[in-house]
């Protein structure tokens, strides 16, 4: 499999694992023409929205864990514009998976554990400024916004209350 396809599939697997652990379902649109790779959905009888959904644009980049508070990711302009649109019904986030440069270190499995390296981070671009760039837009990804089960549960709770990520 070509490296970029491996990265894509690995990021999908990470997101699916996190969503499953948090108790949510994951679906994949049959066509990705709207910058949505995966949709996470759940049920909540207590919120204003009882069937919350979250659309995700998944990306993956190779590199070592960073010691900075944020990192920049070069996002295709079309994806940037789709993700910053404030008029979509289902909230959207960008999830960027950071993996080691050596593909052989992405995953370790034995009888006691499954280890995926490194992790993913998320950001919401809704309402962000337009860009005059033609090809890509550099997006700042806060490392404090790790895409984890607890984080996803909190995002989905905000959505059930009528909020945004």
Secondary structure by P-SEA (a helix, b strand, c coil): ccaaaaaaaaaaaaaaaaaaaabbbbbbbccccccccbbbbbbbccccccbbbbbbbbbbbbccccccccccccccaaaaaaaacccccbbbbbbbbbbcccccccccccccccccccbbbbbbcccccccccccbbbbbbbccccccaaaaaaaaaaaaacccc
